[in-house]
């Protein structure tokens, strides 16, 4: 009986120990399932931002440089001023050209009205000449009838030779008058045709337009607007909020269009490019939450962000000189894929970051 009790005690101890091991194993498996595989992290992460390049849109000599490296600027702040002399002269010439174009169109429209009046005058001339032709035809008919009568009477001696000669002269004069009237009518009609042609040519320049919508005026207006823009572009302004860096413009330097004067880093819009191993990305999706700590502030400052997306290729594939295996001695190397993580703007404002700083990133793969 004494030997049975120790044996039972040992059995109970082994049973308890086995149950404890089973619970530990179950707990470990549960942890691995629920937590251990939930988070993926990397210390191969860096702050980045879409750096804005400041370039002039016109050429000229630099008369003012108002900013220096590390200086914070806001969108619209004046950075550089170029000599505006040439631009002002070009603007004055464009203004004169625009005024001249407006006056020419106004003159063309006035000419059109004058040509319309000339056409009306030619119509009146034609009417008058037609009346003269009708009168001349009546005079000719009367002279012809009078000459016929005189000739009939002259055969019987009823009229003298002088009367017959006078009637013949009157008939000839009537013929001449009719020919002159007809020539005048033809001339009036030709003058009207010429006036119509001039009016048509003039209308082709202004038909369907006003002074402001005439093509010549619009072209001059475009040149004027371009001159105004070129003058405004002699003042180079900040395109975004950020910090000045890589300033390489000096006072007195003559710069050409497109020359890089400086760069602006929009630190308030910084993001993180975290390079995760390809084996870590199985459960990573856009929109998942992430926590990040920067070496600049240490673990006391935690940034919160969300996964935005994945790079189109690994760092080695997108390198300037991609790695090539020309010998055939291939060894598999785990690749890293950049993952873009957007940061909370308010947290960035409280604790600003600079591009290139190192960051530790952790992504919650079970988050939304």
CORHUTA-V167230 format. One record per pair of residues at least 4 apart in sequence whose ideal C-beta (glycine too) atoms are under 8 Angstrom apart, sorted by the first residue. I is the first residue (numbers start at 1). J is the second residue. D is the distance in Angstrom with one decimal. If there is no record, write none. Layout:
I J D
I J D
//
This chain:
1 5 7.3
2 6 7.8
3 7 6.5
4 8 6.3
5 9 6.4
6 10 6.4
7 11 6.5
8 12 6.4
9 13 6.3
10 14 6.3
11 15 6.2
12 16 6.3
13 17 6.2
14 18 6.2
15 19 6.4
16 20 6.3
17 21 6.4
18 22 6.3
19 23 6.3
20 24 6.3
21 25 6.2
22 26 6.2
23 27 6.0
24 28 6.2
25 29 6.3
26 30 6.1
27 31 6.2
28 32 6.3
29 33 6.2
30 34 5.8
31 35 5.2
31 36 5.6
32 36 4.4
32 37 6.3
33 37 6.9
34 38 6.7
35 39 7.5
37 283 7.4
37 365 7.6
38 364 6.4
38 365 5.8
38 366 4.9
39 362 5.4
39 363 6.8
39 364 6.0
39 365 7.0
40 276 6.2
40 280 4.2
40 281 7.5
40 283 7.4
40 284 6.4
40 362 7.2
40 363 5.2
40 365 6.3
41 360 6.8
41 361 6.5
41 362 4.1
41 363 7.4
42 274 5.5
42 275 6.3
42 276 5.2
42 277 7.4
42 280 7.3
42 336 8.0
42 360 7.4
42 361 5.7
43 358 7.3
43 360 4.9
43 361 8.0
44 274 7.1
44 275 4.2
44 276 7.9
44 336 6.4
45 272 5.4
45 273 6.8
45 274 3.7
45 275 6.6
45 292 7.2
45 341 7.8
45 358 7.2
45 359 4.3
45 360 6.7
45 361 4.4
46 272 7.0
46 273 5.9
46 355 7.8
46 356 6.0
46 357 6.7
46 358 6.2
46 359 6.4
47 270 5.3
47 271 7.6
47 272 5.9
47 294 7.2
47 353 4.7
47 354 6.5
47 355 5.3
47 356 6.4
47 357 4.5
47 359 6.1
48 270 6.9
48 271 5.9
48 272 7.0
48 273 5.0
48 355 5.4
48 356 7.8
49 242 8.0
49 265 5.6
49 266 5.5
49 267 6.7
49 269 6.1
49 270 4.5
49 271 6.8
49 355 5.1
50 266 6.7
50 269 7.1
51 245 7.9
51 263 5.1
51 264 7.0
51 265 5.5
51 266 7.7
51 355 7.3
52 239 5.1
52 240 4.9
52 242 6.8
52 263 6.7
52 264 4.5
52 265 7.9
52 266 6.6
53 260 5.4
53 263 5.7
54 79 6.1
54 80 7.7
54 236 6.5
54 238 7.3
54 239 7.0
54 260 7.2
54 261 4.8
54 262 4.9
54 263 6.7
54 264 6.3
55 257 7.8
55 258 5.3
55 259 6.2
55 260 5.6
55 261 6.4
56 60 7.5
56 80 7.3
56 82 6.5
56 233 6.8
56 236 5.4
56 255 5.6
56 256 7.9
56 257 6.2
56 258 7.6
56 259 6.4
56 261 6.7
57 233 4.6
57 257 6.2
58 82 6.9
58 87 6.9
58 230 5.1
58 233 4.5
58 234 6.3
58 257 5.9
59 82 7.8
59 254 7.3
59 255 6.5
59 256 4.9
59 257 5.2
60 82 3.6
60 83 4.9
60 84 7.6
60 86 6.8
60 87 7.4
60 234 6.0
60 254 7.0
60 255 6.9
61 82 6.6
61 83 4.4
61 252 6.6
61 253 7.2
61 254 4.8
61 255 7.9
62 80 6.0
62 81 7.4
62 82 6.1
62 83 7.8
62 249 6.0
62 250 7.0
62 251 5.8
62 252 6.2
62 253 4.9
62 254 7.4
62 255 6.3
63 81 5.2
63 82 6.6
63 83 5.2
63 251 7.4
64 78 8.0
64 80 6.7
64 81 3.8
64 251 7.3
65 79 7.7
65 80 5.6
65 247 7.8
65 249 6.0
65 250 7.0
65 251 5.6
66 77 7.9
66 78 5.5
66 79 6.1
66 80 7.0
66 81 7.4
67 71 4.9
67 73 6.1
67 77 7.6
67 79 5.2
67 244 5.0
67 247 7.0
67 262 7.5
68 244 6.6
68 247 6.3
69 244 5.6
69 245 5.8
69 246 7.4
69 247 5.1
69 262 8.0
70 243 6.4
70 244 6.7
70 245 7.4
71 243 7.1
71 244 4.8
72 242 7.4
72 243 5.4
72 244 7.8
73 77 4.5
73 79 7.0
73 238 4.6
73 241 7.1
73 242 6.7
73 243 7.6
73 244 6.2
73 264 6.7
74 238 6.6
74 241 5.1
75 237 7.9
75 238 5.6
75 239 6.6
75 240 5.4
75 241 5.3
76 237 5.3
76 238 6.3
77 237 6.4
77 238 4.6
78 235 5.8
78 236 7.4
78 237 5.8
79 236 5.1
79 237 6.4
79 238 5.7
79 244 7.8
79 261 7.3
79 262 7.0
80 235 7.9
80 236 4.2
80 249 6.1
80 261 5.8
81 234 6.7
81 235 5.6
81 236 7.4
82 233 8.0
82 234 4.2
82 235 7.6
82 236 7.1
82 255 7.2
83 234 7.1
84 88 5.4
84 231 5.9
84 234 4.4
85 89 6.6
86 90 6.3
87 91 6.3
87 227 7.2
87 230 4.9
87 231 4.1
87 233 7.8
87 234 5.4
88 92 6.5
88 231 6.2
89 93 6.5
90 94 6.3
90 227 4.8
90 230 6.4
90 231 7.7
91 95 6.3
91 224 7.6
91 227 4.2
91 228 6.1
91 230 7.6
91 231 5.3
92 96 6.5
93 97 6.3
93 227 7.5
94 98 6.3
94 220 7.5
94 223 4.9
94 224 4.2
94 226 7.4
94 227 3.8
94 228 7.9
95 99 6.5
95 224 6.1
95 227 7.8
96 100 6.2
97 101 6.3
97 220 5.0
97 223 6.2
97 224 7.3
98 102 6.5
98 217 7.4
98 220 4.2
98 221 5.9
98 223 7.3
98 224 4.6
99 103 6.5
100 104 6.3
100 220 7.5
101 105 6.5
101 214 7.7
101 216 5.0
101 217 4.8
101 219 7.4
101 220 3.8
102 106 6.3
102 211 5.9
102 217 5.7
102 220 7.7
103 107 6.2
104 108 6.4
104 216 6.8
105 109 6.5
105 205 7.9
105 206 6.7
105 211 5.2
105 214 4.6
105 216 6.2
105 217 5.6
106 110 6.4
106 211 5.9
107 111 6.3
108 112 6.6
108 202 6.2
108 205 5.3
108 206 5.4
109 113 6.9
109 206 5.6
109 211 7.3
110 114 6.5
111 115 6.2
111 202 5.5
112 116 6.6
112 199 6.6
112 202 4.7
112 203 6.2
112 206 6.4
113 117 6.7
114 118 6.4
115 119 6.5
115 195 5.9
115 198 5.3
115 199 4.1
115 202 5.9
116 120 6.7
116 199 6.4
117 121 6.4
118 122 6.3
118 195 4.7
118 198 8.0
119 123 6.5
119 192 6.3
119 195 4.7
119 196 6.2
119 199 6.3
120 124 6.7
121 125 6.5
122 126 6.4
122 188 6.2
122 191 5.0
122 192 3.6
122 195 5.4
123 127 6.6
123 192 6.5
124 128 6.4
125 129 6.2
125 188 4.1
125 191 6.9
125 192 7.7
126 130 6.3
126 185 6.6
126 188 4.5
126 189 5.8
126 192 6.2
127 131 6.6
128 132 6.5
128 188 7.8
129 133 6.3
129 181 6.5
129 184 4.6
129 185 3.9
129 187 7.8
129 188 4.8
130 134 6.5
130 185 6.0
131 135 6.4
132 136 6.1
132 181 4.2
132 184 6.6
132 185 7.6
133 137 6.3
133 178 6.9
133 181 4.2
133 182 5.6
133 184 8.0
133 185 5.4
134 138 6.5
135 139 6.3
135 181 7.4
136 140 6.2
136 174 6.9
136 177 4.5
136 178 3.8
136 180 7.5
136 181 4.2
136 182 7.8
137 141 6.4
137 178 5.8
138 142 6.3
139 143 6.1
139 174 4.5
139 177 6.2
139 178 7.5
140 144 6.1
140 171 7.4
140 174 4.0
140 175 5.9
140 177 7.4
140 178 5.0
141 145 6.4
142 146 6.2
142 174 7.5
143 147 6.2
143 167 7.3
143 170 4.6
143 171 4.1
143 173 7.4
143 174 4.0
144 148 6.4
144 171 5.7
144 174 7.5
145 149 6.5
146 150 6.3
146 167 5.2
146 170 6.8
146 171 7.5
147 151 6.3
147 164 8.0
147 167 4.5
147 168 5.8
147 170 7.4
147 171 4.5
148 152 6.5
149 153 6.3
149 167 8.0
150 154 6.0
150 159 5.3
150 163 6.0
150 164 4.8
150 167 4.2
150 168 7.9
151 155 7.0
151 164 6.7
151 167 8.0
152 156 7.7
153 158 3.4
153 159 4.5
154 158 7.0
154 159 5.2
154 161 7.4
154 164 4.9
159 163 4.4
159 164 5.8
160 164 7.2
161 165 6.2
162 166 6.3
163 167 6.4
164 168 6.4
165 169 6.4
166 170 6.4
167 171 6.5
168 172 6.6
169 173 6.3
170 174 6.3
171 175 6.6
172 176 6.6
173 177 6.3
174 178 6.4
175 179 6.4
176 180 6.2
177 181 6.3
178 182 6.3
179 183 6.3
180 184 6.3
181 185 6.5
182 186 6.5
183 187 6.3
184 188 6.3
185 189 6.3
186 190 6.3
187 191 6.4
188 192 6.5
189 193 6.5
190 194 6.5
191 195 6.4
192 196 6.3
193 197 6.5
194 198 6.4
195 199 6.2
196 200 6.3
197 201 6.4
198 202 6.2
199 203 6.1
200 204 6.6
201 205 7.6
202 206 7.0
203 207 4.8
205 214 7.9
206 214 6.5
209 213 4.6
209 214 4.6
209 215 7.4
210 214 7.1
211 217 6.3
212 217 6.3
213 217 7.4
213 218 6.8
214 218 6.7
215 219 6.3
216 220 6.5
217 221 6.1
218 222 6.4
219 223 6.7
220 224 6.4
221 225 6.3
222 226 6.3
223 227 6.4
224 228 6.5
225 229 6.3
226 230 6.3
227 231 6.5
228 232 6.4
229 233 6.1
230 234 7.4
236 261 6.7
238 242 7.5
238 264 6.1
239 264 7.0
240 264 5.8
240 266 4.9
240 269 7.9
241 266 6.1
241 268 6.0
242 264 4.1
242 265 5.0
242 266 4.1
242 267 5.9
242 268 7.3
243 264 6.9
243 265 5.0
243 267 5.6
243 354 7.8
244 262 5.7
244 263 7.6
244 264 6.2
245 262 7.1
245 263 5.1
245 264 7.4
245 265 5.6
246 262 5.9
246 263 4.5
247 261 7.2
247 262 4.1
248 260 7.2
248 261 6.9
248 262 6.7
249 253 5.9
249 255 6.6
249 259 8.0
249 261 4.2
249 262 6.5
255 259 4.4
255 261 6.8
265 354 7.2
265 355 5.8
266 270 7.4
267 348 7.3
267 352 5.2
267 353 6.5
267 354 6.4
267 355 7.9
268 345 6.5
268 348 5.9
268 349 6.5
268 352 7.7
269 345 7.8
270 343 6.3
270 348 6.2
270 353 5.1
270 354 7.9
270 355 6.7
271 305 7.7
271 308 7.2
271 340 6.0
271 341 6.3
271 342 5.4
271 343 6.0
272 292 6.0
272 305 6.8
272 340 7.6
272 341 4.4
272 343 6.5
272 359 5.3
272 361 6.1
273 311 7.7
273 338 4.7
273 339 7.3
273 340 6.1
273 341 7.8
274 290 7.9
274 338 7.1
274 339 4.9
274 341 5.8
274 359 7.3
274 361 4.0
274 363 7.9
275 315 6.4
275 336 4.0
275 337 7.1
275 338 5.4
275 339 7.6
276 280 4.5
276 281 5.5
276 284 7.0
276 336 6.4
276 337 6.2
276 339 5.5
276 363 7.9
277 281 7.6
277 334 5.2
277 335 7.5
277 336 5.8
278 314 7.6
278 334 6.3
278 335 5.1
278 336 7.2
278 337 6.0
279 334 6.5
280 284 7.2
281 310 7.6
281 337 6.2
281 339 7.4
283 365 3.7
283 366 7.9
284 288 6.4
284 307 6.4
284 339 6.7
284 363 5.7
284 365 5.9
285 307 6.9
285 365 7.6
286 306 8.0
286 307 5.2
286 308 6.3
286 309 5.4
286 310 7.9
287 306 5.9
287 307 6.3
287 368 6.2
288 306 6.8
288 307 4.8
288 363 5.6
288 364 6.0
288 365 6.1
288 367 4.7
288 368 7.2
289 304 6.8
289 305 7.5
289 306 5.8
289 363 7.5
289 364 5.1
289 367 4.2
289 368 7.6
290 304 7.3
290 305 4.9
290 306 6.5
290 307 6.2
290 341 5.1
290 361 5.8
290 362 6.3
290 363 4.7
290 364 7.0
291 302 5.6
291 303 7.1
291 304 6.1
291 305 7.9
291 361 7.7
291 362 5.0
291 364 7.8
292 302 7.2
292 303 4.4
292 304 7.7
292 305 6.2
292 341 6.9
292 343 7.3
292 359 5.1
292 360 6.5
292 361 4.9
292 362 7.4
293 297 7.4
293 298 7.0
293 299 5.2
293 301 6.8
293 302 5.8
293 303 7.2
293 359 6.9
293 360 5.0
294 298 7.9
294 301 6.9
294 303 7.1
294 351 7.9
294 353 6.1
294 357 5.6
294 358 7.1
294 359 5.1
294 360 7.9
295 357 6.7
295 358 4.7
295 359 7.4
295 360 8.0
296 353 6.9
296 354 7.9
296 357 5.5
297 301 3.8
297 351 5.8
301 351 5.1
303 343 5.4
303 344 6.5
303 347 5.2
303 348 7.6
303 351 7.6
303 359 7.9
304 343 7.7
304 344 5.1
304 347 6.6
305 341 4.5
305 342 5.3
305 343 4.5
305 344 6.3
306 341 6.9
306 342 5.6
307 339 6.2
307 340 7.3
307 341 5.8
307 363 6.3
308 340 4.2
308 341 6.6
308 342 5.0
309 339 7.7
309 340 5.3
310 337 6.0
310 338 7.4
310 339 5.7
310 340 7.4
311 318 7.4
311 337 5.9
311 338 3.9
311 339 7.4
311 340 7.3
312 318 7.6
313 317 4.1
313 318 4.7
313 337 7.8
314 318 7.0
314 335 4.4
314 336 6.3
314 337 5.3
314 338 8.0
315 319 6.5
315 335 7.8
315 336 5.9
315 337 7.9
315 338 6.6
316 322 6.4
316 323 5.3
316 335 6.4
317 322 5.8
317 335 7.9
318 322 7.7
319 323 7.3
325 329 7.2
325 330 5.1
339 361 7.9
339 363 7.6
341 361 6.2
341 363 7.8
343 347 6.6
343 348 5.5
343 353 7.8
344 348 6.7
345 349 6.4
346 350 6.7
347 351 6.4
348 352 6.3
348 353 6.5
353 357 5.6
363 367 8.0
//
